[in-house]
Amino acid sequence: MKKLVPIFFALLLFSCSATSVKEEKNAPIDDYLETQDLNNEKIMIIREKINNNMAINIFNGKIYFEPLTEKYERFEGVQEPLYNKELWEQMKSKYENKSSTEDWVKESRWTRKDFRYKNIFFFKKEKMPKPWKNEQFKFDGYYTIFTFSEPIYYDEKYAVFATMRTTTNAKVFEGRRIIIMEKNNGKWVKVKEVGGSFYE
């Protein structure tokens, strides 16, 4: 019995440590949600995570060949001086999902433990009603719906994640965008929000 006590405490310490790491990892999203005037109302989060590639691509913008200048140009994306090609390539190399090009990664899902905000109802992306087919949610009530990628990091100080938002009434997500946050006095604060209309 005495031998089991140290094992129990070691497992407890490991569990607490793992929870702390997870909370810190997702703190940018938690801090972002706190700024959304939710008033502790119940919200819906799409269980499948947005592919990190969406955040990476929106950050970079669209690259196209401009015939007038005969050069490749960037369209949209994060602008200089925040944008730095070398730093972006480092972020891409570290966080790019090389196994999936889908917008949502079915194998990677959010759980209640991932969020500090507790008033959450999770919903599978595939079960979202299609308004053009006049489909409805099979429950009553109005919810704000969010979908997120995991936070990834740029220049070692900025947290970046992709997000979209809608409601159970609208059922169609607003444009894809990234939120860029920087830690200030222990809180992640939004410094930039950038859309990616080329995804539409």
Helices and strands as residue ranges (DSSP letters): H 4-25, H 27-33, E 43-46, E 48-50, H 52-60, E 62-66, E 71-75, H 85-95, E 104-109, G 112-114, E 120-123, G 125-127, G 131-133, E 144-148, E 152-154, E 158-167, E 177-184, E 187-195, G 197-199
